[in-house]
């Protein structure tokens, strides 16, 4: 692996706390991002001599990398004052909390050890050059780097986090693409057929640049209905129109925002090819398709296992093995290097303070993600939510908008910045990434349904926040557990997010819900599934009844998840200036961009977006 490995120069400035420790090995656990991090710490009277991580459930490629990086730093510095690893704050904190508990068990002063200062010593300035510099190593950045290198360019890719993966690795990894091969196994139910027929009533004059596509779609629907076919219907045109419908929103100021037609067309027409590209690298997907939360149609492909790690572990492996790519983590971009109006490189700084200058012989690709973890930036631009809800974010901590600010500082045009999406299905109250698929329903604390679970994410989030205590419950059964890991089930149960049992009533009781009310709601819902007709909320997508044990109930509440706004790009991923012209030398891809999702993103469109436009950016930047 060619990954640049950096060691912090750590200097212990004060002696260990005066309290002598009782020599021995002590065990304790701290709470990381996904559950307990259990450690064994061996000490003598004055220092820590060994740290062994016994067990953890932290995200592969993020949390485990942070743990591996921090343990030798803590041992070297004999201090718990070392910096948390960027992008893995919860994992870092959980590890250090566990070690602190062990120090206390040994009779030492853990608080004093946290106060021991650690001096970071910067190394000599680094200067490098390559054909293409990629800033950000999530799905968009990695696919851009791989594509550029395979096009013959030399590449340097940097990320301020301690590992590659970005927001993609902590996502659900689900991917929307029209896929006749997988979708052929489905039948179009009566409720979905009625939903499809409703598109024939849409007025073309309401669809702007999308009107010609709507005309084509209507012809496709009429031909399908006249044929008497029962197999599942889907086309690229339906994906385009649903992306438009799902993204068109009215802001608080009365303005209407819609997606850029050419960008949506590029996304939907190339999504399947991007999926096949990932499969070619080795990413595995389920044989069938589902409808992700807020996806509007059954075209969502689920990786095996069902998370972003399954995708990014393969992509990062390809990144490391591809000739011509130099990877630098713990390296934060701070500004673009300009030559007149052209971007010719990037100034950066490493975690230890070492300055880095990267010159681009050809172009720079910006792929730093959005700003869903920056509440101040959300408040600054908000033009959609009547009040900024006091909810957590399930986005990577590195998604703070710094790349957008960098681009803005050199004249990039920003669009759609007032729109941030909440993911309705995150674990309550911590905002841990939620659940996908259409084999579940939502109930409130009173045990009642309150929304059409097939609706868009902003609709679901607003409905969820309006329930008692701003939270609700997701109810599912064995149909949901196809490739989900029991590690996640156990971890969430330990944190109190989740209950499962062989009977619905027992699961409800474990979650503090009225078993009779929950049973009544589920029985009524199951009749809707049988009849393909939701009499209460007009849901049109069903995977099956909720009837097969084990039954699962998960406490849910919305969390900030994805920002729709960012730098303006064209279909070639060139960044557009406030003057309406491309900024020479600068391309962008992924969540750092605006215009593709307008006011609301369909669930499952993001991963299709980052890999489709990441590959385009890499190809174009290598020219």
VOBAVO-500999 format. One record per atom (N, C-alpha, C): x, y, z. Coordinates in steps of 0.001 Angstrom, whole numbers, plus 500000, padded with zeros to 6 digits. Example, Ala and Ser with C-alpha at 12.3 -4.5 7.8 and 13.67 -1.06 7.14 Angstrom:
BEGIN
513190494310507800
512300495500507800
513200496700507800
512850497750507080
513670498940507140
512900500030507870
! end
This chain:
BEGIN
500853498813500000
500000500000500000
500882501227500000
500624502138499093
501476503297498938
501031504439499816
500027504226500645
499478505298501490
500588505940502306
500650507271502237
501649507994502997
501345507881504473
502285507339505234
502099507169506666
502900508247507373
502267508995508221
502942510051508950
502919509750510430
504018510018511097
504075509842512546
504180511210513183
503314511475514129
503372512751514833
504613512784515708
505293513898515691
506410514078516602
505852514585517916
505765513702518901
505123514021520163
506175514190521246
506083515279521987
507026515528523065
506286515648524384
506637514865525338
506031514938526660
506612516127527397
505737517063527748
506204518305528350
506145518272529871
505340517426530450
505233517329531896
505353515868532291
505777515625533496
505844514255533995
504447513737534229
504311512429534372
503020511835534675
502496512345536012
501181512275536226
500600512683537489
501293511981538655
501344512692539769
502092512192540921
501485510924541510
500153510734541359
499503509583541976
500083508292541410
500672507483542272
501260506224541829
500155505221541506
500404504416540493
499422503409540098
499838502051540638
498881501194540824
499149499822541240
499434498996539998
500636498464539859
500977497714538643
499993496571538379
499695496372537098
498791495302536704
498100495626535394
497176494766535004
496398494965533780
494938495154534160
494334496191533606
492964496561533950
492132496648532670
490867496268532786
489961496291531630
488811497254531877
488396497937530805
487245498845530883
486741499076529463
485584499732529350
484989499995528034
484509501429527955
484704502034526803
484145503348526501
483160503202525362
482303504179525179
481296504135524121
481807504876522894
482005504133521810
482447504722520558
481266505112519693
481453505091518397
480392505488517474
479333504402517326
479751503139517386
478831502024517132
478620501114518330
479160501478519469
479011500625520639
480249500665521507
480424499632522333
481530499609523279
482883499382522601
483897500090523122
485293499818522786
485932499310524077
486274498033524115
486803497431525343
488316497296525221
489016497743526247
490471497727526217
491031497081527478
492260496619527374
493048496164528519
494296497032528572
494518497686529701
495640498602529854
496557498066530952
497833497908530612
498826497444531572
499674498632532031
499852498741533345
500604499881533889
501620499387534914
502679500214535110
503505500059536299
503194501244537206
504039501561538142
503697502618539083
503628503992538433
504346504194537329
504468505545536778
504001505715535344
503781504612534616
503431504794533206
502601503636532660
501990503915531501
501277502878530752
502305502105529949
502295500795530097
503272499985529357
502663499264528162
501336499103528164
500713498419527034
499224498753526975
498698498854525764
497258499046525537
496814498025524505
495879497174524884
495339496181523950
493847496424523772
493418496572522531
491990496726522242
491394495329522121
490519494990523060
489954493638523127
488797493446522163
487973494491522020
486778494337521171
486218495713520843
485699495853519641
484997497081519265
484148496805518037
483197497697517771
482328497568516608
482411498828515743
483546499528515828
483701500774515086
483793500509513581
483420501511512806
483350501370511353
484714501039510766
484748499985509959
485991499606509289
486439500729508368
487725501025508408
488253502076507553
488181503451508170
487452503609509287
487381504906509966
487740504719511439
486807504139512194
487021503975513622
488191503074513940
488328501964513202
489438501051513508
490781501678513161
490814502508512101
492047503213511764
492421504215512854
491400504903513393
491650505879514454
492227505193515687
491650504052516033
492136503302517193
493585502887516982
493888502358515788
495247501910515496
496240503069515522
495775504264515137
496656505428515121
496882506002516513
495830505979517344
495913506632518651
496684505826519684
496563504502519653
497206503684520691
498706503957520781
499471503900519682
500913504182519816
501199505629520206
500331506567519790
500535507962520172
500394508141521681
499364507507522251
499135507609523699
500292506976524459
500747505815523990
501877505152524644
503139505991524543
503382506575523383
504586507377523194
504572508630524050
503412509298524102
503314510564524835
503028510365526315
502561509157526693
502103508918528066
501114510010528481
500189510289527555
499212511356527775
497900511009527098
496802511428527727
495489511331527091
495080512666526488
496079513527526295
495825514830525689
496104514864524208
496314513697523578
496563513671522136
495284514046521391
495441514581520201
494292515015519408
493449513825518974
492126514022518938
491254513043518310
491578512984516821
491379511827516225
491613511668514796
490460512300514034
490777513175513101
489751513868512324
488885512873511575
487564513063511688
486625512173511027
486243510961511853
486880510800513035
486577509652513893
486537510112515352
485843511211515587
485814511809516922
485213510865517954
484086510245517622
483428509360518589
484274508137518914
484912507578517897
485785506425518134
486975506834518996
487557507997518704
488694508492519476
488302508692520937
487154509320521135
486700509601522501
486412508306523261
485756507346522594
485441506083523249
486688505347523689
487723505342522828
488977504688523176
489612505353524393
489701506678524368
490387507379525456
489594507327526755
488260507290526653
487449507124527867
487724505763528514
487850504729527692
488121503389528218
489486503349528904
490484503965528271
491826503988528863
491817504781530168
491079505901530178
491001506720531390
490395505928532549
489380505118532239
488777504291533286
489786503291533853
490625502737532974
491642501793533429
492663502481534332
493054503691533976
493993504450534801
493395504678536182
492113505022536213
491438505245537498
491375503965538314
491103502833537639
491062501552538352
492419501205538960
493487501676538307
494838501413538798
495245502377539912
494352503324540217
494665504287541263
495346505531540758
495472505683539441
496103506866538872
495123508005538719
495635509151538301
494827510357538112
494574510548536619
493454510027536154
493148510082534719
492963511512534240
492337512357535057
492110513740534641
493428514480534472
494368514207535373
495676514844535242
496389514366533985
496195513086533635
496827512571532425
496235513210531168
494919513516531225
494304514223530094
494884515623529944
495321516209531056
495829517580531024
497298517655530620
497980516517530548
499382516540530149
499466517031528704
500071518180528480
500099518738527118
501030517955526209
500686517915524951
501491517238523947
501828518243522860
503090518408522641
503520519359521615
503629518665520274
502976519238519294
503078518701517938
504217519421517214
505132518681516686
506271519265515994
506120519059514493
505966520143513781
505789520064512332
507077519606511661
506914518857510599
508067518430509826
508455519479508795
509463519172508015
509891520086506963
508799520199505897
508683521377505304
507659521620504287
507771520604503157
506605520155502687
506535519172501608
506033519850500341
506719519608499245
506276520096497933
506222518917496971
505076518773496312
504897517697495343
504132518221494138
504176517461493070
503376517801491896
502860516523491253
501734516662490564
501143515559489804
500243516174488747
499828515351487798
498924515864486765
497620516345487377
497059515533488290
495758515842488886
495883515805490402
495403516841491072
495304516862492526
493836516693492893
493520515708493712
492149515474494156
492063515806495639
491137516688495987
490958517114497372
489702516450497921
489887515507498835
488767514755499400
488796513325498914
488774512371499864
488913510954499505
487697510143499911
486497510677499649
485276509900499778
485002509189498467
483733508831498245
483394508117497018
483707508904495768
483383510198495763
483626511024494585
485117511193494334
485868511521495401
487298511745495234
488041510492494829
487721509367495451
488410508115495117
488117507691493681
486856507787493265
486535507386491887
487163508343490882
487277509629491242
487947510588490360
489423510235490228
490064509918491353
491490509593491330
491759508331490523
490955507295490749
491142506035490031
490950506233488536
489883506960488165
489589507172486744
490680508005486084
491150509047486783
492222509882486223
493486509067486005
493838508234486997
495048507420486875
494923506409485740
493740505814485623
493541504841484549
493503505514483179
493315506842483179
493371507608481923
494791508061481611
495745507669482445
497143507968482187
497736509107482984
496961509705483894
497458510847484663
498087510382485974
499091511137486423
499590510936487782
498675511716488723
498444511167489932
497431511726490826
497965511800492255
497652512899492946
497804512977494391
496411513229494959
495992512390495893
494694512572496539
494928512798498029
494287513820498596
494470514140500006
493124514152500721
493178513927502031
491979514026502857
492409514432504257
491621515305504877
491976515768506213
491707514715507279
490876513717506977
490621512633507920
491832511710507985
491834510844508973
492943509919509131
492883508727508204
491819508631507396
491667507508506476
490764507940505335
490758507156504262
489882507461503136
488480506940503434
487503507430502697
486118506956502858
485112508066502924
485481509191503561
484587510340503608
483219510011504171
482212510676503625
480837510443504043
480296509137503465
480892508684502360
480393507491501685
480547506248502552
481653506148503276
481913504923504036
480967504774505223
480392505883505718
479443505764506835
477996505826506361
477797505829505061
476442505836504514
475871504428504486
474607504329504065
474007503013503875
474482502340502612
475139503110501720
475714502545500509
474721502216499414
473420502543499620
472415502151498631
472510503029497390
472147502475496253
472471503060494953
471264502947494022
470732504072493572
469604504063492634
470079503957491194
469522503006490470
469781502886489036
468684502041488412
468204502482487259
467258501672486490
468023500454485989
467554499271486354
468305498046486092
467339496957485636
467054496879484343
466075495902483839
466368494470484268
467637494112484373
467984492734484724
467493492387486128
467785493243487094
467354492951488461
465859493222488651
465354494258488012
463958494624488221
462987493675487542
463466492855486614
462584491940485874
461935490913486789
462529490693487955
461969489705488879
460774490257489651
460542491571489566
459457492202490313
458173492229489510
457063492301490216
455763492540489609
455280493923490033
454541494593489158
453989495904489489
452660495701490209
452624495993491508
451400495823492273
450356496869491913
449131496634492372
448027497547492048
448282498959492555
448845499083493752
449083500416494310
450146501158493508
451204500455493093
452243501094492280
451713501419490888
450808500589490372
450204500870489066
449377502155489136
448629502332490232
447858503578490382
448787504785490488
449891504609491176
450868505702491271
451412506041489889
451711505028489101
452228505240487748
451194505938486877
449950505532486971
448885506154486177
448724507639486504
449021508001487747
448850509409488137
449787510335487376
450893509787486853
451841510618486105
451235511095484791
450234510398484306
449593510807483053
448817512108483226
448522512481484465
447771513707484721
448675514923484912
449979514719484940
450888515851485135
450850516774483930
450918518076484183
450906519078483117
452335519432482716
452634519313481433
453992519572480967
454478520976481311
453547521948481329
453959523337481589
454511523529482998
454286522560483878
454801522665485244
456207522077485382
456764521568484289
458017520826484388
459205521494483720
459037522705483209
460169523463482682
461004522677481703
462338522654481940
463258521943481049
462993520441481021
462276519939482013
461994518503482095
460752518109481287
460049519075480694
458792518792479996
458946517774478862
459945517908477979
460077516895476918
460270515476477462
460980515356478570
461169514032479174
459846513504479717
459028514400480281
457716513979480772
456850513477479619
456909514138478482
456138513695477312
456562512274476918
457861512047476867
458369510708476540
457905509683477567
457966510053478845
457554509137479909
456076508783479779
455236509757479493
453803509472479346
453567508453478231
454285508611477124
454154507650476026
454574506252476479
455653506176477261
456128504885477768
455097504244478695
454496505057479557
453500504537480499
452266504031479755
451790504818478783
450596504403478020
450866503087477286
452050502984476683
452391501759475961
452430500570476920
452985500785478091
453071499722479084
451671499304479544
450817500269479879
449475499957480371
448644499267479300
448784499705478049
448023499103476954
448465497669476660
449727497361477012
450260496029476707
449708494948477632
449153495367478791
448670494398479763
449774493764480584
450984494285480473
452127493763481228
451895493882482736
452444492933483479
452395493004484944
453790493085485550
454820492843484731
456185492953485242
456476494404485587
457441494608486461
457712495936487010
458108496911485909
457608498144486044
457902499188485059
458929500153485618
459947500452484836
460878501526485167
461630501932483912
461944503208483813
462749503731482711
463635504846483250
464655505181482484
465521506311482857
464693507588482937
463707507713482035
462866508911482040
462061509021483333
461577507889483861
460852507932485132
461793508339486263
463007507840486245
464001508235487250
464263509739487168
464386510270485967
464618511704485792
463449512519486348
462243512134485998
461057512888486427
460869512776487933
461094511604488502
460953511473489953
462024512271490693
463216512352490123
464259513186490723
463833514650490687
463202515059489596
462688516429489492
461578516681490523
460621515757490592
459501515917491534
460019515966492974
460929515062493284
461453514994494636
462315516165495017
462833516904494028
463775517990494311
463146519377494241
461994519512493604
461379520830493453
460769521274494777
461258522393495305
460805522877496600
460667524402496585
459831524899497485
459647526338497659
460319526768498951
461191527759498853
461929528218500012
461109529123500908
461672529432502073
460992530318503013
460767531702502417
461626532080501469
461497533396500840
460540533393499652
459880532256499409
458923532153498318
459515531727496994
460837531643496902
461463531228495648
461325529725495454
461243529308494192
461118527885493850
462444527403493285
462934526304493818
464191525749493333
463920524418492654
464541524219491499
464412522959490763
465805522489490361
465913521198490089
467203520625489719
467608521059488314
468903521019488053
469446521306486730
469189520099485825
468477520315484732
468063519203483884
469254518408483353
470277519097482839
471406518393482237
472154517548483259
472253518036484500
472928517264485538
472112516029485919
470791516207486066
469928515067486414
469946514034485290
469886514501484068
469934513597482913
471250512814482903
472350513503483165
473660512841483220
473688511788484319
473142512131485476
473105511197486596
472307509946486248
471077510137485810
470173508999485599
470590508133484411
471120508738483368
471542507970482199
472807507153482461
473626507600483400
474912506944483633
474977506147484934
473881506163485707
473902505500487015
474188504004486902
473532503323485964
473722501875485848
475160501551485463
475754502360484595
477145502135484210
478064502302485425
477745503281486286
478537503473487503
478385502279488439
477172501746488520
476947500552489339
477775499381488812
477763499198487507
478539498117486910
480038498340487119
480468499598487124
481878499913487384
482258499453488790
481395499746489752
481653499312491127
481660497785491227
480723497144490543
480697495672490542
481969495125489912
482461495819488879
483702495391488241
484898495469489175
484843496409490126
485912496503491115
485809495400492163
484585494843492325
484392493786493308
483313494051494332
482610495194494238
481519495458495169
480363494512494842
479804493891495857
478695492963495656
477377493623496054
476326493355495284
474992493869495560
473993492719495611
472922492934496350
471854491937496398
471295491709495001
470716490529494802
470156490197493486
468946491061493154
468147491397494164
466945492184493926
467156493657494214
466089494441494040
466131495859494356
465024496167495364
465214497267496102
464220497720497066
463957499201496807
463183499796497671
462938501234497601
463498501849498878
464625502545498765
465235503187499930
464294504234500497
464516504604501756
463713505664502377
463802506921501518
462643507373501021
462603508585500215
463049508419498780
463073507183498266
463566506942496906
462491507078495840
461228506942496207
460057507073495334
459808505896494402
460752504959494235
460510503829493324
461476502695493664
461115501485493291
461948500320493591
463056500163492547
464121500954492745
465311500836491894
466579500956492743
466453500694494033
467580500859494945
468351499563495108
469631499609494823
470519498456494945
471228498520496292
471247497389496991
471805497332498336
473090496524498344
474197497109498832
475455496347498875
475400495248499922
476315494313499801
476407493193500743
477764493258501446
477773493471502784
476638493785503654
476098495180503382
474982495499504024
474229496706503662
474781497953504331
475942498392503873
476509499626504404
477572500166503455
477996501401503727
478995502038502879
480367501413502965
480639500709504070
481932500035504210
482095498990503110
480994498294502775
481057497269501735
481474497869500396
481116499124500182
481478499815498938
482897500364499032
483160501149500078
484425501873500136
485622500989500473
485403499850501119
486533498951501355
487089498450500024
486204498204499067
486633497762497743
487242498919496959
486574500085497000
487054501247496245
488409501706496767
488567501750498096
489853502181498645
490948501179498303
490604499883498270
491579498884497863
492051499118496436
491117499464495563
491475499787494181
492331501047494128
492005502014494977
492785503254495024
494240502949495367
494459502124496387
495814501838496848
496621501035495831
495949500185495060
496689499311494143
496878499925492763
496213501048492488
496308501669491167
497620502436491048
498398502130490041
499670502803489814
499432504281489493
500319505114490002
500259506539489666
499476507374490652
498990506765491765
498223507525492757
499012507589494063
499191508795494576
499842509025495866
498770509498496837
498549508750497928
497501509100498885
498105509765500119
497498510861500555
497943511575501748
496725511844502642
496646511147503763
495587511412504738
496133512327505831
495259512715506768
495641513694507802
496219514952507161
495710515290505984
496234516424505223
495065517292504766
494963518485505331
493807519353505090
494135520463504106
493356520544503035
493511521642502075
493046522947502725
493801524016502495
493438525307503079
493179526377502032
493770526238500838
493533527242499795
493986526702498450
493459527315497394
493907526991496050
495109527855495691
495991527294494887
497098528064494322
496639528567492959
496719529866492765
496201530477491541
497336531024490675
497153530953489379
498019531611488407
497098532432487525
496920533708487907
495889534504487257
494530533959487660
493724533604486675
492410533056486974
492373531543486951
493526530899486848
493577529446486731
494015528814488047
493346527714488430
493743526933489591
494887526019489169
496034526125489884
497206525340489502
497713524461490645
496977524431491742
497411523581492836
496664523864494120
497171523281495202
496498523379496491
497541523553497598
497275524475498510
498043524579499743
497325523766500817
498094522990501590
497497522148502609
498385522128503843
497880521508504906
498652521349506132
498347519981506729
499383519303507212
499196517983507798
498778518116509260
498345517005509834
497845517018511207
498888517504512208
500164517282511916
501216517725512824
501689519145512532
501010519818511585
501363521193511258
502299521341510079
502746520244509494
503651520318508350
502956520945507143
503529522028506578
502910522651505395
503151521812504142
502160521781503273
502221520980502055
501806521845500860
502611521819499825
502289522511498582
502174521483497472
501017521433496823
500761520453495773
500467521186494468
501299520980493477
501121521631492171
500454520661491193
499488521176490442
498774520364489448
499292520689488055
499842519702487385
500287519906486008
499109520089485069
497974519510485443
496787519629484597
495641520323485352
494994519612486291
493798520166486935
493658519694488373
492742520360489076
492403520012490455
490947519566490499
490665518508491276
489288518050491503
488936518284492968
487839518998493209
487358519270494557
486251518270494885
486442517489495968
485457516463496343
485394516368497868
485201517498498527
485299517583499989
483986517384500721
482896517097500009
481629516841500680
480872518107501019
479754517923501753
478871519043502064
479158519651503423
478071520143504079
478265520816505365
477197520415506384
476743519167506313
475683518712507213
476138518607508663
477449518635508918
477938518606510290
478309520000510809
477961521021510054
478283522399510445
476975523154510693
476474523107511938
475187523709512246
475202525212512022
476338525869512240
476413527318512027
476225527651510549
476789526836509679
476650527066508237
475221526759507788
474617525723508390
473219525418508081
472336526605508447
472555527164509630
471772528321510074
472008529527509175
473251529712508755
473596530870507929
472817530896506623
472625529733506013
472016529677504691
470558529214504693
470061528672505784
468755528020505783
467666528821505077
467018528165504121
465893528773503411
464748527782503258
464705526790504146
463685525763503973
462967525403505265
463705525068506305
463075524660507546
462643525897508324
461367525966508749
460874527149509480
461714527462510713
462243526437511339
463157526624512464
464206525526512380
465448525888512673
466505524891512644
466320523974513845
466005522734513562
465716521783514627
466983521451515424
466793521229516700
467896520849517573
468079519344517484
468656518903516381
468874517472516149
470344517258515801
470853516047515973
472252515766515632
472442515632514129
473655515355513725
473978515057512335
474546513656512265
474151512906511224
474740511583511041
475818511609509964
476153512804509482
477188512946508466
478574512847509106
479577512611508276
480951512584508772
481293513947509369
482081513927510445
482462515175511113
483244516089510186
483854515517509158
484625516323508212
483745517073507216
482445516812507218
481529517502506296
481143518853506896
482073519799506850
481825521107507459
481868522260506474
481898521965505181
481787523012504167
483055523743503830
484220523279504311
485444524032504064
485811524068502580
485531522993501849
485813523002500414
484936523984499665
483679524107500091
482773525087499478
483296526494499718
483756526772500934
484327528083501246
485561528359500402
486405527362500225
487603527532499395
487231527921497971
486245527210497416
485827527496496043
485191528874495945
484381529209496938
483742530526496939
484779531641496959
485878531426497670
486895532463497804
487592532796496493
487517531896495501
488129532191494199
487068532465493132
485826532734493573
484797533169492637
483844532105492150
483834530915492758
482887529882492336
481471530297492709
480525529993491843
479118530288492125
478534529188493003
477800529584494039
477144528630494927
475654528631494662
475038527453494637
473602527350494388
472981526360495365
471726526648495734
470958525738496580
471445525623498006
472196526600498488
472814526485499816
471795526487500958
470591526920500708
469600527023501776
468874525734502097
469256524638501443
468492523394501575
469357522279502154
468978521821503324
469658520706503977
468616519623504234
469009518391504003
468078517284504184
468327516583505511
467227516260506185
467317515387507346
466996513963506898
467742513011507438
467382511612507257
466419511263508378
465191510863508058
464216510607509122
464570509404509984
465269508413509412
465446507137510094
466831507005510701
467158507880511653
468381507690512414
468012507327513851
468889506575514497
468592506061515829
468466507201516838
467396507163517622
467112508186518624
467837507848519924
468526508813520573
468589510227520225
469909510637519589
470781509691519211
472151510033518844
472376510331517374
471386510039516513
471584510314515095
472523509337514407
472589508091514876
473404507077514215
472713506680512914
473481506510511851
472934506263510523
471814505228510537
470779505501509736
469539504741509853
469375503579508916
468114503269508619
467757502036507931
467164502316506556
467376501388505629
466851501518504285
465819500418504029
465340500366502776
464406499312502402
462959499699502659
462038498931502057
460625499284502151
459810498214502869
460460497435503768
459743496376504468
459463496778505908
459024497982506121
458796498459507479
457762499579507460
457341499974508663
456448501125508767
456806501914510007
456239503114510114
456557504027511203
455345504201512106
455592504171513410
454538504447514380
455067505455515394
454155506157516051
454573507122517065
454506506491518456
454713507317519488
454723506787520856
453369506214521261
452329506637520551
450992506130520833
450696504829520090
451689504365519313
451527503109518587
450771503246517279
450617504476516757
449824504726515553
450711505150514388
450345504739513182
450990505274511978
450643506742511839
451544507502511158
451309508936511034
451730509509509686
452201508651508745
452711509180507482
452773508061506449
452783508443505173
453044507519504074
454544507253504040
454972506058504387
456389505741504485
457099505772503139
456351505879502036
456958505960500707
457281507391500295
456980508359501138
457149509770500773
458624510177500779
458866511418500337
460217511953500312
460752512165501726
462066512295501820
462710512358503125
462343513621503905
462204514739503229
461849515953503975
460429515849504527
459540515201503774
458165514985504242
458175514069505468
458930512991505394
459010512049506508
459640512699507741
460675513506507521
461348514152508648
460424515146509343
459719515955508560
458799516928509153
457702516212509940
457208515106509393
456165514347510091
456716513739511376
457933513219511331
458534512626512515
458767513637513615
459254514826513245
459515515866514240
458233516374514888
457098516206514195
455826516702514736
455191515722515732
455785514531515893
455239513552516833
455679513869518258
455091513185519214
455436513377520625
456933513236520823
457537514246521448
458983514284521723
459832514298520456
459216514573519298
459984514669518059
460631513368517632
460002512246517988
460577510955517621
459474509962517301
459881508812516756
458924507781516385
459637506441516400
458976505397515909
459553504055515918
459392503417514543
460401502695514149
460366501890512933
460084500450513340
459108499840512703
458741498455512999
459036497604511769
459750496506511972
460080495603510870
460117494172511396
460279493230510470
460383491830510875
461539491164510152
461520489853510085
462640489112509496
462883489485508041
461860490014507346
462052490429505958
463128491494505834
463318492253506915
464299493326506855
465720492811507054
465865491635507639
467168491196508115
467992490444507079
467611490543505801
468265489707504799
469785489722504905
470448490919504793
471908490865504910
472434491833505961
471547492279506879
471997493156507958
472794492332508973
473784492937509549
474606492202510495
473989492246511880
474055491125512564
473543491074513927
474406491899514862
475659492193514465
476487493079515283
475796494423515469
475208494947514379
474507496221514483
473268496085515363
472537494993515201
471350494771516020
471737494740517502
472768493957517823
473202493854519219
473697495201519742
474447495922518897
474988497206519326
473895498204519624
472887498247518772
471794499188518991
470947498774520192
470801497479520384
470051497027521550
470773497439522834
472089497319522838
472875497682524023
472742499165524336
472586499981523302
472453501423523512
471014501839523813
470079500897523727
468689501210524015
467905501729522834
468508501702521627
467804502167520433
466784501151519940
467008499887520236
466327498815519513
465890497698520464
464747497100520116
464292495898520808
463882494875519756
464174493611520016
463695492557519121
463204491390519953
462248490663519410
461657489552520149
460926488645519167
460558487479519637
459848486528518790
458383486896518606
457868487781519463
456500488264519275
456518489777519192
455566490304518440
455445491751518290
455171492406519637
454304491766520417
453922492340521706
455122492459522646
455969491455522645
457135491496523527
458100492590523093
458309492734521785
459184493794521289
458635495168521662
457301495326521525
456675496602521886
456847496903523363
456655495885524179
456773496088525627
458200496478526000
459188495861525349
460587496202525625
460877497667525313
460182498215524306
460408499608523921
459495500573524668
458710500055525597
457842500921526378
456594501364525652
456185500619524628
454985500943523862
453815500060524300
452612500499524001
451403499734524317
451300498564523332
451496497330523780
451476496184522866
450171496065522085
449042496355522731
447754496226522046
447631497249520928
448078498480521180
447990499521520161
448884499192518969
450081498688519254
451006498320518176
450436497154517370
449891496163518041
449307495022517341
448160495455516437
447308496339516933
446183496827516126
446680497536514870
447720498360515026
448269499097513883
448881498150512856
449639497169513325
450300496240512401
449269495383511675
448259494910512388
447232494081511744
446520494872510650
446225496141510929
445563496973509924
446480497179508712
447761497448508978
448720497628507887
448816496359507034
448822495209507670
448938493954506922
447750493727505996
446579494213506366
445429494103505458
445635495005504245
446281496157504452
446575497043503317
447538496360502353
448508495622502893
449452494903502044
448712493839501238
447830493113501892
447055492077501203
446235492667500062
445645493832500303
444739494450499325
445437495415498383
446777495614498582
447522496583497778
446831497939497790
446350498341498960
445622499608499056
445737500159500484
446512501210500644
446688501851501946
445568502873502124
444552502516502880
443389503384503061
443690504597503948
444758504537504708
445047505616505654
445978506680505090
447072506264504392
448079507238503958
448492507090502501
447810506218501758
448047506080500330
449473505658499998
450051504834500832
451366504267500515
451222503372499294
452227503413498394
452099502640497164
453178501573497000
454141501519497933
455206500538497804
455206499611499018
455018498322498768
455004497325499836
455980496209499495
456723495749500480
457576494584500263
456924493335500825
456100493491501815
455432492348502413
454843492716503760
454066491795504290
453469492023505599
454530491917506692
454228492518507834
455087492410509000
454494491309509866
455051490084509721
454436488934510377
455409487831510758
456675487946510301
457623486858510532
458654487230511596
458729486473512681
459708486776513726
461144486570513222
462124487260513840
461948488164514975
461395489522514544
460652490150515453
460117491490515224
461088492511515815
461274493582515093
462251494595515487
461554495943515592
461809496661516662
461296498023516822
462483498916517178
462659499979516413
463812500855516586
463330502278516846
463867502908517875
463555504308518173
464258505192517147
463500506102516538
464009506907515435
463728508390515648
464559509216515044
464328510650514984
465184511208513862
464756512282513188
465545512837512084
466881513407512550
467853513386511648
469156513997511879
469609514652510585
470373515734510707
470925516356509507
471800515339508781
471612515261507477
472163514126506732
472908514529505465
472347515460504699
472896515758503375
472542517204503024
473497517918502461
473223519281502014
473138519298500499
472067519902500003
471852519930498557
472673521008497865
473031522070498596
473720523192497980
475224523010497904
475847523794497014
477301523743496866
477738524490495633
478911524158495129
479442524858493965
478686524420492712
478504525342491809
477841525035490543
478813524341489606
478341523286488934
479152522600487932
478329522421486664
479012522097485579
478316521702484355
478420520187484216
477821519591483187
477846518117483082
479241517517482945
480244518353482620
481625517876482563
482345518072483892
481596518516484905
482107518731486270
483030519932486382
483023520815485378
483784522059485512
483065522972486499
483825523595487401
483236524518488366
482941525836487672
481724526349487895
481266527569487224
481420528762488164
481908529869487619
482141531071488412
480865531888488539
480920532912489377
479786533827489517
479529534588488226
480487534573487319
480305535216486010
479664534285484988
479427533029485401
478772532082484508
479713531333483590
481020531437483813
482005530749482983
482802529764483830
483354528713483203
484141527740483968
485403528370484562
485734527964485783
487000528361486393
488064527405485878
489035527933485158
490032527085484523
490817526300485573
490957525017485316
491777524183486179
491044523553487344
489728523826487502
489019523313488683
487773522532488289
487705521300488786
486549520421488618
486017520069490008
484779519597490070
484202519216491361
483211518080491170
483045517282492211
482101516155492172
481672515806493578
480455515240493678
479949514792494965
479137515851495689
479025515707496989
478140516558497782
478628517993497876
479862518257497482
480358519635497461
479655520455496386
478939519766495478
478272520421494348
476795520675494633
476269521724494053
474842521996494100
474218521806492734
472875521880492680
472179521845491400
471618520509490999
472171519420491509
471709518094491095
470435517712491836
470371518024493128
469254517591493966
468346518748494390
468671519960494000
467845521143494262
467455521245495733
466149521079496063
465697521286497431
465564520035498260
465637518858497634
465497517598498377
466050516473497518
466842515598498134
467466514492497405
466686513206497617
466495512456496544
465881511138496666
466851510187497370
466342509403498310
467173508396498955
467734507440497924
469021507181497971
469675506300497004
470293507022495831
469980508319495652
470569509072494544
471963509584494855
472325509714496137
473617510303496485
474783509429496050
474709508135496333
475832507261495984
475952507149494465
474821507123493780
474856507156492319
475503508446491834
475201509543492510
475751510860492178
477272510878492347
477773510466493523
479202510638493796
480064509791492864
479609508596492522
480433507765491647
480263508135490174
479080508570489788
478888508988488398
479691510249488106
479513511280488922
480216512533488659
481680512463489086
482014511615490069
483419511431490406
484199510877489232
483632509903488550
484310509315487386
484419510320486248
483349511108486049
483394512135485001
484475513161485317
484534513614486581
485534514615486973
486943514081486771
487176512830487143
488500512253486965
488889512145485509
487934511723484693
488211511601483250
488521512955482628
487684513963482944
487855515285482340
489111515982482871
489395515828484161
490561516497484747
491868515916484249
491835514685483777
493069514049483296
493429514472481888
492532515177481219
492791515552479830
493832516661479764
! end
